[in-house]
Structures are given as structure tokens and as C-alpha cells.
Amino acid sequence: MMKATVYVTIKENVLDPQGTAVQGALHSMGFAEVGKVRIGKYLEVELDTNDRAEAEARLKVMCEKLLANTVVEDYRFELEG
Amino acid sequence: MMKATVYVTIKENVLDPQGTAVQGALHSMGFAEVGKVRIGKYLEVELDTNDRAEAEARLKVMCEKLLANTVVEDYRFELEG
């Protein structure tokens, strides 16, 4: 059993309206020190395998095909266990 | 200027229907090795301050008041810079 942590973030040059909304909300709550806010996804995935290389290769396919929209998002992952 | 990374995750004993949906989608795509999937949020926040202790204290308030719903979500953050 391995555990993967996947981070999906919006590409640097793509607008993040959700982040902008959160930034505005924090400003209006008095947190004037808040600058740019970017919001992404964080996934924890359990994988029933012990083959690290195969897990990495298949996780890459999962990210490309389902977990991330690679047109506007980047992803990275960590494997443990 | 400091940079905070905030992770907001659903508490262990709270159902995550989005994670269950992603798990089902991955299974139907042939990724039978996928076990439990939990989905959370990942935020990058720029803070215009150099006072680490104050930044931590204020970030905690931001999380409690806006970024996380502490009834059903946990949060943690890292500060750098």
C-alpha cells in the first residue's frame, strides 16, 4: 500500500478568479498584508501496490487524464510507503 | 514578503463525496489499484510582512475565519521567506 499526495495548481499565467475573490475577502476582513492568492487542489490517494516505479507511471497517467486539466493546470505528486 | 502555503483537508471522519466520485472515475478508467481518495484545497498566499510570528498568528485567524470550515475541515500551513 502506497500513499500519493497530488498537488494541482493553476498555471502561473492563467487567471485564478477564486484566488482573487479570496484575496478580496481577506482584504475586506482587515488583512491588508495579503498579496496574491492562488488556489489549487490537494489530493490524497491510496494505491494498492508496492511497485514504486509502476505507481509513479500510472499516477502520471491519472493526473494527465483526470486529476488535472493540463491546458490550464500544473500538477506534481509525492509517493510514500 | 513571506509566502504561506495552506492545506485545507476534510476531517478524517467526515464523508468526502468528491473524493468518492474521483475514486469511482479512476476505477472505471482501469486504475483498480486506487483505494481511498480524499480531496482538499491548496492555497498559496503572499503576505507583505517580515514578522514571522505575527504572520503565523494572523494566518491562523484567516484560516479559522475564512479559509477553512473548522466544523468539517482541518488546516495546516507552512511559512517561508
N, CA and C atoms of all chains as a GROMACS GRO file, in nm:
protein
  486
    1MET      N    1   0.085  -0.121   0.000
    1MET     CA    2   0.000   0.000   0.000
    1MET      C    3   0.088   0.126   0.000
    2MET      N    4   0.071   0.210  -0.099
    2MET     CA    5   0.144   0.336  -0.102
    2MET      C    6   0.043   0.450  -0.092
    3LYS      N    7   0.093   0.565  -0.052
    3LYS     CA    8   0.007   0.681  -0.043
    3LYS      C    9   0.065   0.792  -0.131
    4ALA      N   10  -0.018   0.845  -0.218
    4ALA     CA   11   0.026   0.954  -0.306
    4ALA      C   12  -0.040   1.084  -0.262
    5THR      N   13   0.037   1.190  -0.266
    5THR     CA   14  -0.017   1.324  -0.243
    5THR      C   15  -0.001   1.401  -0.372
    6VAL      N   16  -0.112   1.448  -0.426
    6VAL     CA   17  -0.110   1.516  -0.556
    6VAL      C   18  -0.148   1.662  -0.536
    7TYR      N   19  -0.070   1.751  -0.594
    7TYR     CA   20  -0.097   1.895  -0.589
    7TYR      C   21  -0.130   1.942  -0.729
    8VAL      N   22  -0.248   2.000  -0.746
    8VAL     CA   23  -0.287   2.053  -0.877
    8VAL      C   24  -0.300   2.204  -0.863
    9THR      N   25  -0.221   2.278  -0.940
    9THR     CA   26  -0.221   2.425  -0.929
    9THR      C   27  -0.249   2.488  -1.064
   10ILE      N   28  -0.307   2.605  -1.060
   10ILE     CA   29  -0.333   2.678  -1.185
   10ILE      C   30  -0.201   2.734  -1.238
   11LYS      N   31  -0.179   2.722  -1.367
   11LYS     CA   32  -0.054   2.769  -1.426
   11LYS      C   33  -0.034   2.918  -1.395
   12GLU      N   34   0.092   2.956  -1.386
   12GLU     CA   35   0.129   3.091  -1.342
   12GLU      C   36   0.062   3.201  -1.426
   13ASN      N   37   0.051   3.179  -1.557
   13ASN     CA   38   0.000   3.284  -1.645
   13ASN      C   39  -0.150   3.274  -1.672
   14VAL      N   40  -0.219   3.191  -1.592
   14VAL     CA   41  -0.364   3.177  -1.608
   14VAL      C   42  -0.433   3.247  -1.490
   15LEU      N   43  -0.539   3.320  -1.519
   15LEU     CA   44  -0.612   3.391  -1.415
   15LEU      C   45  -0.674   3.293  -1.315
   16ASP      N   46  -0.678   3.332  -1.188
   16ASP     CA   47  -0.737   3.249  -1.084
   16ASP      C   48  -0.845   3.331  -1.013
   17PRO      N   49  -0.967   3.334  -1.070
   17PRO     CA   50  -1.073   3.419  -1.012
   17PRO      C   51  -1.108   3.380  -0.869
   18GLN      N   52  -1.098   3.251  -0.836
   18GLN     CA   53  -1.128   3.207  -0.699
   18GLN      C   54  -1.024   3.267  -0.602
   19GLY      N   55  -0.899   3.265  -0.644
   19GLY     CA   56  -0.794   3.324  -0.561
   19GLY      C   57  -0.814   3.474  -0.544
   20THR      N   58  -0.853   3.541  -0.652
   20THR     CA   59  -0.878   3.685  -0.646
   20THR      C   60  -0.993   3.716  -0.552
   21ALA      N   61  -1.096   3.632  -0.554
   21ALA     CA   62  -1.211   3.652  -0.464
   21ALA      C   63  -1.170   3.636  -0.318
   22VAL      N   64  -1.087   3.535  -0.291
   22VAL     CA   65  -1.042   3.513  -0.154
   22VAL      C   66  -0.953   3.629  -0.109
   23GLN      N   67  -0.868   3.677  -0.198
   23GLN     CA   68  -0.784   3.792  -0.166
   23GLN      C   69  -0.870   3.913  -0.128
   24GLY      N   70  -0.975   3.938  -0.209
   24GLY     CA   71  -1.065   4.049  -0.181
   24GLY      C   72  -1.136   4.033  -0.047
   25ALA      N   73  -1.179   3.910  -0.019
   25ALA     CA   74  -1.248   3.884   0.108
   25ALA      C   75  -1.154   3.907   0.226
   26LEU      N   76  -1.029   3.861   0.213
   26LEU     CA   77  -0.933   3.880   0.323
   26LEU      C   78  -0.904   4.028   0.344
   27HIS      N   79  -0.893   4.103   0.232
   27HIS     CA   80  -0.871   4.249   0.245
   27HIS      C   81  -0.986   4.314   0.320
   28SER      N   82  -1.108   4.276   0.282
   28SER     CA   83  -1.225   4.340   0.344
   28SER      C   84  -1.240   4.298   0.489
   29MET      N   85  -1.173   4.191   0.529
   29MET     CA   86  -1.174   4.149   0.669
   29MET      C   87  -1.060   4.214   0.747
   30GLY      N   88  -0.981   4.300   0.680
   30GLY     CA   89  -0.877   4.373   0.750
   30GLY      C   90  -0.736   4.316   0.735
   31PHE      N   91  -0.722   4.210   0.654
   31PHE     CA   92  -0.589   4.152   0.633
   31PHE      C   93  -0.522   4.220   0.514
   32ALA      N   94  -0.479   4.345   0.538
   32ALA     CA   95  -0.425   4.427   0.430
   32ALA      C   96  -0.293   4.374   0.378
   33GLU      N   97  -0.225   4.290   0.457
   33GLU     CA   98  -0.093   4.239   0.416
   33GLU      C   99  -0.100   4.131   0.310
   34VAL      N  100  -0.223   4.084   0.281
   34VAL     CA  101  -0.238   3.973   0.187
   34VAL      C  102  -0.215   4.020   0.043
   35GLY      N  103  -0.123   3.955  -0.024
   35GLY     CA  104  -0.097   3.984  -0.166
   35GLY      C  105  -0.167   3.879  -0.250
   36LYS      N  106  -0.099   3.833  -0.353
   36LYS     CA  107  -0.160   3.738  -0.445
   36LYS      C  108  -0.202   3.609  -0.374
   37VAL      N  109  -0.320   3.560  -0.408
   37VAL     CA  110  -0.367   3.431  -0.356
   37VAL      C  111  -0.394   3.339  -0.475
   38ARG      N  112  -0.339   3.219  -0.470
   38ARG     CA  113  -0.365   3.120  -0.575
   38ARG      C  114  -0.421   2.995  -0.509
   39ILE      N  115  -0.525   2.941  -0.567
   39ILE     CA  116  -0.592   2.826  -0.506
   39ILE      C  117  -0.582   2.704  -0.597
   40GLY      N  118  -0.543   2.594  -0.538
   40GLY     CA  119  -0.532   2.471  -0.614
   40GLY      C  120  -0.598   2.357  -0.541
   41LYS      N  121  -0.577   2.236  -0.590
   41LYS     CA  122  -0.634   2.118  -0.527
   41LYS      C  123  -0.524   2.034  -0.465
   42TYR      N  124  -0.564   1.962  -0.364
   42TYR     CA  125  -0.473   1.877  -0.288
   42TYR      C  126  -0.542   1.742  -0.275
   43LEU      N  127  -0.483   1.638  -0.327
   43LEU     CA  128  -0.547   1.506  -0.324
   43LEU      C  129  -0.459   1.404  -0.251
   44GLU      N  130  -0.520   1.324  -0.168
   44GLU     CA  131  -0.452   1.210  -0.107
   44GLU      C  132  -0.513   1.084  -0.168
   45VAL      N  133  -0.428   1.003  -0.229
   45VAL     CA  134  -0.476   0.884  -0.299
   45VAL      C  135  -0.404   0.761  -0.246
   46GLU      N  136  -0.479   0.663  -0.200
   46GLU     CA  137  -0.420   0.536  -0.157
   46GLU      C  138  -0.406   0.445  -0.278
   47LEU      N  139  -0.291   0.382  -0.290
   47LEU     CA  140  -0.266   0.294  -0.405
   47LEU      C  141  -0.228   0.155  -0.354
   48ASP      N  142  -0.302   0.055  -0.398
   48ASP     CA  143  -0.278  -0.081  -0.351
   48ASP      C  144  -0.172  -0.147  -0.438
   49THR      N  145  -0.048  -0.103  -0.422
   49THR     CA  146   0.064  -0.157  -0.497
   49THR      C  147   0.191  -0.133  -0.416
   50ASN      N  148   0.295  -0.209  -0.446
   50ASN     CA  149   0.423  -0.186  -0.380
   50ASN      C  150   0.532  -0.155  -0.481
   51ASP      N  151   0.493  -0.147  -0.608
   51ASP     CA  152   0.590  -0.120  -0.714
   51ASP      C  153   0.594   0.032  -0.736
   52ARG      N  154   0.697   0.094  -0.681
   52ARG     CA  155   0.706   0.239  -0.683
   52ARG      C  156   0.710   0.296  -0.826
   53ALA      N  157   0.791   0.235  -0.911
   53ALA     CA  158   0.807   0.286  -1.048
   53ALA      C  159   0.675   0.278  -1.124
   54GLU      N  160   0.606   0.165  -1.106
   54GLU     CA  161   0.478   0.148  -1.176
   54GLU      C  162   0.375   0.246  -1.120
   55ALA      N  163   0.375   0.263  -0.986
   55ALA     CA  164   0.282   0.356  -0.924
   55ALA      C  165   0.302   0.498  -0.978
   56GLU      N  166   0.428   0.538  -0.991
   56GLU     CA  167   0.458   0.672  -1.044
   56GLU      C  168   0.409   0.688  -1.186
   57ALA      N  169   0.434   0.586  -1.268
   57ALA     CA  170   0.395   0.593  -1.408
   57ALA      C  171   0.243   0.601  -1.420
   58ARG      N  172   0.172   0.520  -1.341
   58ARG     CA  173   0.026   0.518  -1.351
   58ARG      C  174  -0.035   0.644  -1.290
   59LEU      N  175   0.028   0.696  -1.186
   59LEU     CA  176  -0.020   0.820  -1.126
   59LEU      C  177  -0.008   0.937  -1.225
   60LYS      N  178   0.099   0.934  -1.302
   60LYS     CA  179   0.118   1.037  -1.404
   60LYS      C  180   0.002   1.033  -1.506
   61VAL      N  181  -0.037   0.911  -1.546
   61VAL     CA  182  -0.148   0.896  -1.640
   61VAL      C  183  -0.278   0.946  -1.576
   62MET      N  184  -0.301   0.910  -1.448
   62MET     CA  185  -0.422   0.957  -1.378
   62MET      C  186  -0.428   1.110  -1.378
   63CYS      N  187  -0.314   1.173  -1.351
   63CYS     CA  188  -0.311   1.320  -1.348
   63CYS      C  189  -0.341   1.378  -1.485
   64GLU      N  190  -0.277   1.322  -1.588
   64GLU     CA  191  -0.293   1.375  -1.723
   64GLU      C  192  -0.435   1.356  -1.775
   65LYS      N  193  -0.496   1.242  -1.737
   65LYS     CA  194  -0.626   1.208  -1.794
   65LYS      C  195  -0.743   1.258  -1.713
   66LEU      N  196  -0.728   1.268  -1.580
   66LEU     CA  197  -0.844   1.302  -1.498
   66LEU      C  198  -0.819   1.412  -1.394
   67LEU      N  199  -0.711   1.399  -1.319
   67LEU     CA  200  -0.698   1.484  -1.200
   67LEU      C  201  -0.664   1.629  -1.232
   68ALA      N  202  -0.589   1.651  -1.338
   68ALA     CA  203  -0.551   1.787  -1.373
   68ALA      C  204  -0.596   1.817  -1.516
   69ASN      N  205  -0.634   1.940  -1.540
   69ASN     CA  206  -0.656   1.987  -1.677
   69ASN      C  207  -0.527   2.054  -1.720
   70THR      N  208  -0.446   1.980  -1.796
   70THR     CA  209  -0.310   2.028  -1.823
   70THR      C  210  -0.304   2.147  -1.918
   71VAL      N  211  -0.418   2.187  -1.973
   71VAL     CA  212  -0.420   2.310  -2.053
   71VAL      C  213  -0.398   2.431  -1.962
   72VAL      N  214  -0.460   2.428  -1.844
   72VAL     CA  215  -0.452   2.544  -1.755
   72VAL      C  216  -0.393   2.511  -1.617
   73GLU      N  217  -0.366   2.383  -1.592
   73GLU     CA  218  -0.317   2.344  -1.460
   73GLU      C  219  -0.186   2.267  -1.467
   74ASP      N  220  -0.104   2.285  -1.363
   74ASP     CA  221   0.015   2.204  -1.344
   74ASP      C  222  -0.015   2.103  -1.234
   75TYR      N  223   0.062   1.995  -1.231
   75TYR     CA  224   0.048   1.902  -1.119
   75TYR      C  225   0.185   1.853  -1.078
   76ARG      N  226   0.192   1.808  -0.954
   76ARG     CA  227   0.310   1.735  -0.906
   76ARG      C  228   0.261   1.639  -0.799
   77PHE      N  229   0.336   1.535  -0.776
   77PHE     CA  230   0.294   1.441  -0.672
   77PHE      C  231   0.412   1.386  -0.596
   78GLU      N  232   0.382   1.337  -0.476
   78GLU     CA  233   0.480   1.270  -0.390
   78GLU      C  234   0.424   1.132  -0.357
   79LEU      N  235   0.512   1.035  -0.353
   79LEU     CA  236   0.471   0.898  -0.319
   79LEU      C  237   0.541   0.857  -0.191
   80GLU      N  238   0.468   0.794  -0.101
   80GLU     CA  239   0.534   0.743   0.019
   80GLU      C  240   0.478   0.605   0.054
   81GLY      N  241   0.555   0.530   0.129
   81GLY     CA  242   0.510   0.399   0.175
   81GLY      C  243   0.556   0.290   0.082
   82MET      N  244   0.839   4.027   0.247
   82MET     CA  245   0.740   3.944   0.176
   82MET      C  246   0.758   3.798   0.216
   83MET      N  247   0.654   3.738   0.271
   83MET     CA  248   0.659   3.596   0.303
   83MET      C  249   0.557   3.523   0.216
   84LYS      N  250   0.579   3.394   0.203
   84LYS     CA  251   0.484   3.314   0.126
   84LYS      C  252   0.430   3.203   0.214
   85ALA      N  253   0.298   3.194   0.223
   85ALA     CA  254   0.235   3.090   0.303
   85ALA      C  255   0.173   2.986   0.210
   86THR      N  256   0.186   2.861   0.248
   86THR     CA  257   0.117   2.752   0.179
   86THR      C  258   0.020   2.692   0.278
   87VAL      N  259  -0.108   2.694   0.242
   87VAL     CA  260  -0.213   2.647   0.333
   87VAL      C  261  -0.277   2.521   0.274
   88TYR      N  262  -0.291   2.418   0.356
   88TYR     CA  263  -0.357   2.294   0.315
   88TYR      C  264  -0.485   2.281   0.395
   89VAL      N  265  -0.597   2.270   0.327
   89VAL     CA  266  -0.725   2.252   0.393
   89VAL      C  267  -0.777   2.114   0.354
   90THR      N  268  -0.797   2.028   0.453
   90THR     CA  269  -0.840   1.891   0.425
   90THR      C  270  -0.967   1.859   0.502
   91ILE      N  271  -1.047   1.769   0.447
   91ILE     CA  272  -1.168   1.726   0.515
   91ILE      C  273  -1.130   1.636   0.631
   92LYS      N  274  -1.193   1.657   0.746
   92LYS     CA  275  -1.161   1.576   0.864
   92LYS      C  276  -1.180   1.427   0.834
   93GLU      N  277  -1.099   1.346   0.901
   93GLU     CA  278  -1.092   1.202   0.874
   93GLU      C  279  -1.230   1.133   0.882
   94ASN      N  280  -1.312   1.176   0.976
   94ASN     CA  281  -1.440   1.107   0.998
   94ASN      C  282  -1.557   1.173   0.924
   95VAL      N  283  -1.527   1.263   0.831
   95VAL     CA  284  -1.632   1.329   0.753
   95VAL      C  285  -1.629   1.272   0.610
   96LEU      N  286  -1.746   1.244   0.556
   96LEU     CA  287  -1.754   1.190   0.420
   96LEU      C  288  -1.701   1.289   0.318
   97ASP      N  289  -1.635   1.238   0.213
   97ASP     CA  290  -1.582   1.323   0.107
   97ASP      C  291  -1.641   1.274  -0.026
   98PRO      N  292  -1.760   1.321  -0.062
   98PRO     CA  293  -1.826   1.270  -0.183
   98PRO      C  294  -1.746   1.301  -0.310
   99GLN      N  295  -1.674   1.413  -0.311
   99GLN     CA  296  -1.592   1.446  -0.428
   99GLN      C  297  -1.480   1.343  -0.445
  100GLY      N  298  -1.420   1.305  -0.333
  100GLY     CA  299  -1.315   1.203  -0.336
  100GLY      C  300  -1.370   1.069  -0.382
  101THR      N  301  -1.488   1.035  -0.333
  101THR     CA  302  -1.550   0.908  -0.372
  101THR      C  303  -1.580   0.908  -0.522
  102ALA      N  304  -1.624   1.021  -0.574
  102ALA     CA  305  -1.654   1.031  -0.718
  102ALA      C  306  -1.527   1.014  -0.801
  103VAL      N  307  -1.418   1.076  -0.755
  103VAL     CA  308  -1.291   1.062  -0.828
  103VAL      C  309  -1.241   0.919  -0.821
  104GLN      N  310  -1.256   0.857  -0.705
  104GLN     CA  311  -1.217   0.716  -0.691
  104GLN      C  312  -1.294   0.629  -0.790
  105GLY      N  313  -1.427   0.651  -0.799
  105GLY     CA  314  -1.509   0.575  -0.892
  105GLY      C  315  -1.468   0.598  -1.036
  106ALA      N  316  -1.437   0.722  -1.070
  106ALA     CA  317  -1.395   0.754  -1.207
  106ALA      C  318  -1.264   0.685  -1.240
  107LEU      N  319  -1.170   0.686  -1.145
  107LEU     CA  320  -1.040   0.620  -1.169
  107LEU      C  321  -1.058   0.469  -1.185
  108HIS      N  322  -1.145   0.410  -1.104
  108HIS     CA  323  -1.173   0.266  -1.120
  108HIS      C  324  -1.228   0.236  -1.258
  109SER      N  325  -1.324   0.318  -1.300
  109SER     CA  326  -1.386   0.290  -1.429
  109SER      C  327  -1.290   0.316  -1.545
  110MET      N  328  -1.181   0.387  -1.518
  110MET     CA  329  -1.078   0.408  -1.620
  110MET      C  330  -0.973   0.298  -1.616
  111GLY      N  331  -0.990   0.201  -1.525
  111GLY     CA  332  -0.898   0.088  -1.522
  111GLY      C  333  -0.793   0.094  -1.412
  112PHE      N  334  -0.798   0.197  -1.329
  112PHE     CA  335  -0.699   0.208  -1.222
  112PHE      C  336  -0.753   0.137  -1.096
  113ALA      N  337  -0.751   0.004  -1.103
  113ALA     CA  338  -0.811  -0.077  -0.997
  113ALA      C  339  -0.734  -0.066  -0.866
  114GLU      N  340  -0.608  -0.023  -0.872
  114GLU     CA  341  -0.526  -0.016  -0.750
  114GLU      C  342  -0.562   0.102  -0.661
  115VAL      N  343  -0.648   0.192  -0.710
  115VAL     CA  344  -0.680   0.312  -0.634
  115VAL      C  345  -0.772   0.279  -0.517
  116GLY      N  346  -0.728   0.315  -0.396
  116GLY     CA  347  -0.810   0.300  -0.277
  116GLY      C  348  -0.876   0.432  -0.245
  117LYS      N  349  -0.879   0.465  -0.119
  117LYS     CA  350  -0.947   0.587  -0.074
  117LYS      C  351  -0.885   0.712  -0.137
  118VAL      N  352  -0.971   0.803  -0.181
  118VAL     CA  353  -0.926   0.932  -0.235
  118VAL      C  354  -0.987   1.042  -0.149
  119ARG      N  355  -0.905   1.134  -0.102
  119ARG     CA  356  -0.955   1.247  -0.024
  119ARG      C  357  -0.909   1.374  -0.096
  120ILE      N  358  -1.001   1.469  -0.110
  120ILE     CA  359  -0.967   1.590  -0.184
  120ILE      C  360  -0.976   1.712  -0.093
  121GLY      N  361  -0.874   1.792  -0.097
  121GLY     CA  362  -0.871   1.914  -0.017
  121GLY      C  363  -0.831   2.034  -0.101
  122LYS      N  364  -0.805   2.144  -0.033
  122LYS     CA  365  -0.764   2.266  -0.102
  122LYS      C  366  -0.618   2.297  -0.069
  123TYR      N  367  -0.556   2.366  -0.162
  123TYR     CA  368  -0.416   2.402  -0.150
  123TYR      C  369  -0.410   2.550  -0.186
  124LEU      N  370  -0.366   2.634  -0.095
  124LEU     CA  371  -0.362   2.778  -0.122
  124LEU      C  372  -0.221   2.832  -0.106
  125GLU      N  373  -0.181   2.918  -0.200
  125GLU     CA  374  -0.056   2.992  -0.188
  125GLU      C  375  -0.093   3.137  -0.162
  126VAL      N  376  -0.046   3.191  -0.052
  126VAL     CA  377  -0.083   3.327  -0.013
  126VAL      C  378   0.044   3.410   0.008
  127GLU      N  379   0.055   3.522  -0.063
  127GLU     CA  380   0.167   3.613  -0.040
  127GLU      C  381   0.130   3.709   0.072
  128LEU      N  382   0.225   3.730   0.163
  128LEU     CA  383   0.199   3.818   0.277
  128LEU      C  384   0.306   3.926   0.281
  129ASP      N  385   0.262   4.048   0.281
  129ASP     CA  386   0.354   4.162   0.278
  129ASP      C  387   0.394   4.198   0.421
  130THR      N  388   0.475   4.111   0.481
  130THR     CA  389   0.523   4.133   0.617
  130THR      C  390   0.654   4.056   0.632
  131ASN      N  391   0.733   4.095   0.731
  131ASN     CA  392   0.855   4.021   0.759
  131ASN      C  393   0.856   3.966   0.901
  132ASP      N  394   0.746   3.987   0.972
  132ASP     CA  395   0.735   3.942   1.110
  132ASP      C  396   0.672   3.804   1.111
  133ARG      N  397   0.756   3.704   1.126
  133ARG     CA  398   0.710   3.566   1.114
  133ARG      C  399   0.603   3.529   1.218
  134ALA      N  400   0.626   3.569   1.342
  134ALA     CA  401   0.532   3.533   1.449
  134ALA      C  402   0.396   3.597   1.424
  135GLU      N  403   0.398   3.724   1.384
  135GLU     CA  404   0.271   3.792   1.356
  135GLU      C  405   0.203   3.729   1.234
  136ALA      N  406   0.282   3.698   1.132
  136ALA     CA  407   0.225   3.636   1.012
  136ALA      C  408   0.157   3.505   1.048
  137GLU      N  409   0.220   3.426   1.133
  137GLU     CA  410   0.161   3.297   1.174
  137GLU      C  411   0.031   3.318   1.249
  138ALA      N  412   0.032   3.414   1.342
  138ALA     CA  413  -0.088   3.439   1.422
  138ALA      C  414  -0.203   3.486   1.333
  139ARG      N  415  -0.172   3.577   1.239
  139ARG     CA  416  -0.278   3.630   1.153
  139ARG      C  417  -0.327   3.525   1.053
  140LEU      N  418  -0.236   3.443   1.006
  140LEU     CA  419  -0.273   3.337   0.913
  140LEU      C  420  -0.368   3.238   0.982
  141LYS      N  421  -0.342   3.212   1.108
  141LYS     CA  422  -0.429   3.123   1.184
  141LYS      C  423  -0.572   3.180   1.189
  142VAL      N  424  -0.582   3.312   1.209
  142VAL     CA  425  -0.714   3.376   1.212
  142VAL      C  426  -0.780   3.368   1.074
  143MET      N  427  -0.702   3.391   0.968
  143MET     CA  428  -0.758   3.381   0.831
  143MET      C  429  -0.815   3.241   0.807
  144CYS      N  430  -0.741   3.139   0.850
  144CYS     CA  431  -0.787   3.002   0.831
  144CYS      C  432  -0.915   2.976   0.909
  145GLU      N  433  -0.916   3.019   1.035
  145GLU     CA  434  -1.032   2.993   1.122
  145GLU      C  435  -1.156   3.067   1.071
  146LYS      N  436  -1.135   3.190   1.019
  146LYS     CA  437  -1.250   3.273   0.983
  146LYS      C  438  -1.297   3.256   0.840
  147LEU      N  439  -1.205   3.225   0.748
  147LEU     CA  440  -1.245   3.222   0.607
  147LEU      C  441  -1.200   3.098   0.531
  148LEU      N  442  -1.072   3.063   0.544
  148LEU     CA  443  -1.017   2.964   0.451
  148LEU      C  444  -1.064   2.821   0.478
  149ALA      N  445  -1.088   2.789   0.604
  149ALA     CA  446  -1.132   2.654   0.637
  149ALA      C  447  -1.263   2.661   0.713
  150ASN      N  448  -1.347   2.563   0.692
  150ASN     CA  449  -1.466   2.545   0.775
  150ASN      C  450  -1.428   2.444   0.882
  151THR      N  451  -1.394   2.493   1.000
  151THR     CA  452  -1.333   2.405   1.101
  151THR      C  453  -1.432   2.305   1.161
  152VAL      N  454  -1.559   2.315   1.124
  152VAL     CA  455  -1.653   2.212   1.168
  152VAL      C  456  -1.622   2.079   1.097
  153VAL      N  457  -1.590   2.088   0.970
  153VAL     CA  458  -1.567   1.966   0.892
  153VAL      C  459  -1.427   1.958   0.829
  154GLU      N  460  -1.349   2.065   0.844
  154GLU     CA  461  -1.218   2.067   0.778
  154GLU      C  462  -1.105   2.094   0.878
  155ASP      N  463  -0.990   2.036   0.849
  155ASP     CA  464  -0.867   2.068   0.921
  155ASP      C  465  -0.782   2.158   0.831
  156TYR      N  466  -0.689   2.230   0.892
  156TYR     CA  467  -0.596   2.307   0.809
  156TYR      C  468  -0.458   2.300   0.872
  157ARG      N  469  -0.359   2.323   0.788
  157ARG     CA  470  -0.223   2.343   0.837
  157ARG      C  471  -0.155   2.435   0.738
  158PHE      N  472  -0.052   2.503   0.781
  158PHE     CA  473   0.018   2.591   0.686
  158PHE      C  474   0.167   2.593   0.712
  159GLU      N  475   0.239   2.631   0.607
  159GLU     CA  476   0.384   2.649   0.615
  159GLU      C  477   0.414   2.792   0.572
  160LEU      N  478   0.512   2.853   0.638
  160LEU     CA  479   0.553   2.989   0.603
  160LEU      C  480   0.697   2.985   0.555
  161GLU      N  481   0.725   3.056   0.447
  161GLU     CA  482   0.864   3.066   0.405
  161GLU      C  483   0.896   3.208   0.361
  162GLY      N  484   1.023   3.242   0.364
  162GLY     CA  485   1.065   3.375   0.317
  162GLY      C  486   1.080   3.472   0.432
   0.00000   0.00000   0.00000
